Amino acid sequence: MYKKPRIASAGILFVLFLVGNGLLAVSPPVYSDEIKPAEILDSFDISDLNTSFSRLHYLIAIGPDQKVVAEIKMRLDSINPQIRFAAIYLLIHIAGEAETVLLLEAVKDPVPAFRTIAAGALIGLGERSAFPILIDALRSDEGLPYSDPPKSIRVFSQQTLEAYVAEESRPAGADDWDDWWAAHQEQLMWSDSLKRYVLH
C-alpha cells in the first residue's frame, strides 16, 4: 500500500544549489511586523537578489501563516514570472499537506523550471503525480533560476529523484526513468526508515 511521506524536498535542494554556488547569502531579516507578505512577493527583483531572497526568508521564518498562504495563492497565476517565481519559492519552503493543492497549481506553470521546482516539493509530500514532471525535466537543458554558475533543471530533477528513491529501487541508468515509471509506479511505497520511496 502506498504511504505518504511527510517532508518536502525541493526547498532544501534548491537552496543548496544557490548557496553552494555562492549566489544566496541572505542576511538575517530585519523587517518589522508592518511588512506585508504582498509587498515582499511583489517586490522580488532580479537586479537585487540578495535583498529579494532575504525578504522571502523573512516570510519563510514565519511559516505557513494563513495570510502568507493567501498571498501566494493570489500570485501563482500572475502575468509577471518574477512574482510567480517568488510565490513558488516561498511555497516550496512552507508547504505541508495543507498546501498540496497550491503546489498542484504551481506544477501547471508555463515555465518548465518553475514546474520542476514545485514538483520537487510535491514528491516529498507523497504526490506521485510529481514523478512524470521531474522525469520530463531530465530531458531539458533549461537553467535553474538564479543559479550561478548556471545549473540545469535536468540536474535538479536527477538529484531530487535520487534523493527520494532508494538506490536499489532506481532504474539502472539515468536515461531509464521513463520506462521505470511506466513499469513500477504502482509499486512505489514510502519507507519511514529510509525516508525514501522503495519498490514493493
N, C-alpha and C positions, 0 to 999 in steps of 0.2 A: 504494500500500500504506500502511496506517495505521502510524504510528510513534509510540511512546510518548515523551512528554517526560519529563524527569527532575527537574522542580522543582514545588514546591507553591505555592499562591497564597493560600488563604483566611487563613492565619495573618497574613500581611503585610497584606492588605486589611483584615482585622478589626481589627488593632492600629491601623491608620491611622484607622479610624472612632473608636476610643476615644481615641487620642492627639490626633487632630485636634479633638475636642470637649472636650478638657481633662479627661477623666474618668480616663484611665490615666496616672498619674505615678509609676510604680513606682520604688522605691529599690533600690540595689544589694543583692543578697542577703547576709545576714549570718548565715545559718544554718550550723550545723556538720554534719558527716557523720552525726551521730546523728539528724538529722531524717529521718523516713521518708516516702517518697512517699505511702503510705496516709494518714498524718496530714495532709499538705498537701492532698490531694484531699478528704478527708472534712471538713476544717475550712473549706472555702470558705464564706464568709459574706457575704451581700449587704449587711449592715449595716457591713461594713468591707472595701470593695472594694480599697482601696489595699494593705492587708496581704495580702488573698487573692490578688490578681494578682501581687504581689511574690513570694509564696511559690511560685506557679506558675512564674514566670520563673526562679526558682532551679532548678527541675527542667528547664525548657527549656534552661538553660545546660549541664546535664548531657548532654542529647541522648537518643537512643533507647536508653537503658540497658535491659537485659532486665528488671530489677526494676520500673522505671518503666512499661514497656510492659505487664507483667503486672498491675500495679495498675490501669492504665487499662482493660484488658480486663475486669477484675472489676467495674468500676463503670459500664460502658456500659448495663447493664440495671438500675441502681439505681432504687428507687422514689422517690428524692429527686432532683428535677430540678436542684437546685443542684449536686449531686455529678456528675450526668451532664454538665452544662454544663462543669464544671471538667475532667472527663475528656476531653471533646471538644475544649475549648480547648487543653489540653496536647497532645492527639493531633495536631491540625492543625499545630502548630508543629514537632513532631519527626518526623512521618510521612515515611517514604521508601517505596519499593516494598514493602519487607518488611512494612510496617504497613497495606498496602492493604486487607487482609481486615478489619481493625478499622474502617477508615473505611466499608467496605461495610456493616458492622453499624451504625455511627453514623448513616448516612443512613436507617435504619429507625426512628429515634427518633420517639416520638409527638408531640414538639413540632416544628412546622414550621421554626421558626428554627434549632433545633439541626441538623435535617436539612440545611438550606440551607448552614450554615457548613461542615458536613462535606463536602457536595458541592463546595464551593468548593475544598477541598483535593484532592478526587478528580480534578477536572477538570485540575488541574495535574500529576497523576501519570499522566495518559493514560487515565483511565477515562471513556469516553464515556457510560457509564450515568449520570454526574453531570448531563449536559445536561438531561434531562427534569425533574429535581428543581429545578434552577436556573430553568428556563423556567416551571415551575409556580409558583414563588415570585414571579414577575413579576406575578402577579395578587393578591398578598397585601399587605395593609397592616399585617401583624403587625410589631411592633417588633424591631429587632436588640437582643439582650440587652445591657443596661447601657450603651447609647449615650446620650449627653446633650449637646445636645438629642436627643430621640428620632429615630432613623432607622429606616426600614422595611427588611425583608429584600428587598423589591422593589428598592430602591436598591442594596443589597449585591449582589444577583443580577445586576442590569443591569451594574454596574461590573465584576463578575467575568467575565461573558460578554464584555464589551467588551475586557477586559484580555487575554483568551485566544483571541479570534477576530479575525483580521486584518480591518481596516476594510473592505477590498474584498470580503471574504468574508461579511460580516454581512448580515442582512436589511435591507431598505430602511427599515423603521420599527421602533420599539420594540415594537409590538404584533404583529409578524410572525414572532416566533421559533418559534411552534408550527409554522407552515407551513414555515418554513425548515428546521427539524429533520426534519420528515417527508420533505422533498424531498431533503435533502443529507447526511443523517447518514452514509451510506456513502462519501461523497466527502471527508470530513474527513481531513486529514493534518497532522501536526506539522511545522512549519518550524524547523529548528535556527537558521537565520539570523535569523528574525523572532521566535523564541521565542513563537510563536502558532500556532493552528490556521489552516489555509488550505484552500480547496476546490480539488480537482483533478478 
